[in-house]
Amino acid sequence: MRRMRQVLMIFSVVLLAACGSSRVIREGGAARSTPRMSTPKYGATAVVRRGDTLYGIAFRNGIDVRDLAAWNGIAPPYTIYPGQSLRLYPRGGARPVATTRPSTSVPAGSRPSVPTPVRPMPPVVSMPVASPIAWRWPADGELIARYVAGEPTKQGIDVAGNSGAPVRAAADGVVVYSGSGLVGYGELIIVKHNDAWLSAYGHNRARLVNEGQLVKAGQQIAELGRTGAAREMLHFEIRYNGKPVDPLQYLPRK
């Protein structure tokens, strides 16, 4: 009988440990790899202009659309209106202010403490995030510009091509932006693939899909052009939780 009680106690401990280490699972069975939290722009706001969408404003500011919606109390389907002012930081948020410690008198005969030198932290190397999406090249042509982390004008890749050549969806998804309201992108299309992943297609000659339209991987969504660019090319970006990532880490090798 005593042996049986010991076995039951061990079994209970194992069950509790298993429950405590369970993972949060997204829809579709993929594990949540990193917490979603955009970098706030404290004190900054964006005024909605005619033709703007919440996805477009979030994309322009490198913020996840879900964070931008939460910070401004906007529920799906994320309806906004011209003249509306949107905070680019959480409600009640304030920029951290550096403070100096007030000087204190040192008692006579005591030795002032010497601050310990602080070693600089090594730079954080950002590793590619695993993607559950089977990406494909959105256009045929020569790769003429690569992604550069932190460089505002190089947040994706550029693919040269002939005017009117097909631009295709890099994966299944829904069009969440189709317009020309984002400076520097010309005629732009943004496709949402799941809650975390977006792709963007800029400088098109013509857009062939509308917002809310479902698209399939490989489906033509635009004609290659040079709107907002110096030559005919496609500017292509992949974004994870609102942040640009290197498309070449995800596209198949040519």
C-alpha positions in Angstrom: 0.0 0.0 0.0 2.8 2.4 0.9 4.5 1.5 -2.4 1.3 2.4 -4.3 1.1 5.8 -2.6 4.7 6.7 -3.6 3.9 5.8 -7.2 0.8 8.0 -7.2 2.7 10.9 -5.7 5.5 10.6 -8.4 2.8 10.4 -11.1 1.1 13.6 -9.8 4.4 15.5 -9.8 5.1 14.5 -13.4 1.7 15.7 -14.5 2.1 19.1 -12.8 5.5 19.6 -14.5 4.1 18.7 -17.9 1.3 21.3 -17.4 3.8 24.0 -16.3 6.0 23.5 -19.4 3.2 23.4 -22.0 3.6 25.7 -25.1 1.2 28.2 -26.4 0.0 27.1 -29.9 -1.1 29.4 -32.7 -4.0 28.5 -35.0 -2.6 26.0 -37.5 -0.4 24.3 -34.9 2.7 26.4 -35.1 4.3 27.3 -31.8 4.7 31.0 -30.8 8.4 31.6 -31.3 8.7 35.2 -29.9 6.4 37.6 -28.1 4.8 40.2 -30.4 5.7 43.7 -29.3 6.4 46.6 -31.6 8.9 49.3 -30.8 6.8 52.4 -29.7 7.6 55.9 -31.1 6.9 57.8 -27.9 5.2 61.2 -28.4 4.7 60.5 -32.1 1.3 60.4 -33.8 0.0 59.8 -37.3 -2.9 61.8 -38.8 -5.1 59.7 -41.1 -5.3 61.0 -44.6 -7.9 60.1 -47.2 -7.2 56.7 -48.6 -5.1 55.6 -45.6 -5.7 52.2 -43.9 -4.5 51.0 -40.6 -2.3 48.4 -42.3 -0.7 51.2 -44.4 0.1 53.4 -41.4 1.5 50.5 -39.5 3.6 49.4 -42.4 4.9 53.0 -42.9 6.0 53.1 -39.3 7.3 49.6 -38.9 4.7 48.7 -36.3 2.6 45.6 -36.1 -1.0 46.5 -37.0 -2.3 44.6 -33.9 -0.2 46.8 -31.6 -1.2 50.0 -33.4 -4.9 49.0 -33.1 -4.5 48.1 -29.4 -2.7 51.4 -28.6 -5.6 53.3 -30.1 -8.6 51.2 -29.0 -9.5 50.2 -32.6 -11.2 46.8 -33.0 -11.3 44.7 -36.2 -12.0 45.4 -39.0 -9.7 48.4 -38.1 -11.9 51.2 -39.5 -10.3 54.6 -39.4 -11.3 58.0 -40.8 -9.5 61.1 -42.3 -8.3 63.5 -39.7 -8.1 60.9 -37.0 -4.9 61.1 -34.9 -3.3 57.8 -34.0 -0.7 57.3 -31.2 2.4 55.4 -32.3 2.9 54.3 -28.6 0.8 52.6 -25.9 -1.9 54.6 -24.1 -0.4 56.4 -21.1 3.1 55.7 -22.4 5.8 58.3 -22.0 9.4 58.5 -23.2 11.8 57.3 -20.5 13.7 60.3 -19.1 17.3 59.9 -18.0 17.7 61.2 -14.5 20.9 62.1 -12.6 21.4 61.0 -9.1 21.7 63.9 -6.7 25.2 64.4 -5.2 25.6 63.5 -1.6 28.2 64.7 0.8 31.0 62.3 1.8 31.7 62.0 5.5 35.1 63.2 6.5 37.7 60.4 6.6 35.7 58.1 4.4 36.9 56.9 1.1 34.8 57.8 -1.9 33.6 54.8 -3.8 35.0 54.4 -7.3 32.4 53.3 -9.8 33.1 50.0 -11.4 33.7 50.4 -15.2 30.8 49.0 -17.2 31.8 46.7 -20.0 30.0 47.4 -23.3 27.5 44.7 -24.2 28.3 42.7 -27.3 26.1 43.6 -30.3 22.9 41.5 -30.6 22.9 39.4 -33.7 19.4 39.0 -35.0 18.9 35.4 -36.3 16.4 34.7 -39.0 12.9 33.8 -37.7 11.6 30.5 -38.8 8.7 30.9 -41.1 5.9 28.4 -41.7 5.3 29.9 -45.2 6.6 28.4 -48.4 7.8 31.6 -50.1 8.3 31.9 -53.8 9.9 34.6 -55.9 7.5 37.4 -56.8 9.1 38.3 -60.1 11.6 37.1 -62.7 14.7 39.2 -63.2 18.1 40.2 -61.9 18.6 41.0 -58.2 19.9 44.5 -58.2 19.6 45.5 -54.5 19.7 43.6 -51.2 18.2 44.1 -47.8 20.3 46.1 -45.3 19.3 45.9 -41.6 18.5 49.4 -40.2 18.8 51.2 -43.6 15.4 52.8 -44.2 15.7 52.7 -48.0 16.9 49.1 -48.1 14.3 47.2 -46.1 13.8 44.6 -48.9 15.2 43.6 -52.2 14.9 45.0 -55.7 14.4 42.9 -58.8 14.9 44.4 -62.2 12.5 43.6 -65.0 10.7 44.8 -68.1 7.7 47.2 -67.8 4.5 45.3 -67.6 6.1 42.0 -66.5 4.0 40.0 -64.1 4.4 40.5 -60.3 3.1 37.5 -58.4 2.0 36.8 -54.8 4.9 35.2 -52.9 2.4 33.1 -50.9 -1.3 32.6 -50.2 -2.9 35.5 -48.4 -5.3 38.4 -48.4 -4.7 41.9 -49.8 -4.7 44.4 -46.9 -3.4 47.4 -48.9 -3.6 48.4 -52.5 -2.8 52.0 -53.2 -0.2 54.7 -53.7 -0.3 56.6 -50.4 3.0 55.4 -48.9 5.8 57.8 -50.0 8.7 56.0 -51.7 6.8 52.9 -52.7 4.8 54.1 -55.7 1.9 51.8 -56.6 2.1 49.4 -53.6 0.4 46.1 -52.7 0.6 44.5 -49.2 -0.5 40.9 -48.7 -1.2 39.4 -45.2 -0.3 35.7 -45.0 -1.1 35.1 -41.3 -1.2 37.1 -38.1 2.6 37.6 -38.1 3.7 37.7 -41.8 3.2 40.3 -44.5 4.7 40.8 -47.9 4.9 44.1 -49.9 5.3 44.8 -53.6 6.2 48.3 -54.7 6.8 50.5 -57.8 4.2 48.6 -59.8 2.9 50.0 -63.1 -0.5 48.7 -62.4 -2.2 47.0 -59.4 -4.5 44.1 -60.4 -6.0 43.3 -57.0 -8.1 45.2 -54.4 -8.1 45.3 -50.6 -9.9 42.3 -49.1 -9.2 40.0 -52.1 -7.8 36.5 -51.5 -4.8 35.6 -53.6 -2.9 32.4 -54.2 0.8 31.8 -54.3 2.1 32.5 -57.9 -1.1 34.5 -58.8 -0.3 37.7 -60.8 -1.3 40.7 -58.6 0.4 43.6 -60.4 2.4 44.7 -63.5 6.1 45.6 -62.9 6.9 49.3 -63.3 8.8 52.3 -62.0 6.3 54.4 -60.0 8.4 56.1 -57.3 11.6 54.5 -58.7 14.4 55.5 -61.1 14.0 52.4 -63.2 11.7 49.5 -63.9 11.9 47.1 -60.9 10.0 45.4 -58.2 10.7 46.4 -54.6 9.8 43.4 -52.4 9.7 43.2 -48.6 8.8 40.5 -46.1 7.8 41.7 -42.6 7.5 39.7 -39.4 5.3 41.3 -36.7 5.6 44.6 -38.6 9.4 44.5 -38.8 11.3 44.1 -42.1 13.4 40.9 -42.4 15.8 39.8 -45.1 13.7 38.2 -48.0 16.7 36.2 -49.2 16.6 34.3 -45.9 13.2 32.9 -46.9 13.0 32.9 -50.7 14.3 29.7 -52.5 17.8 29.9 -53.9 17.9 30.7 -57.6 
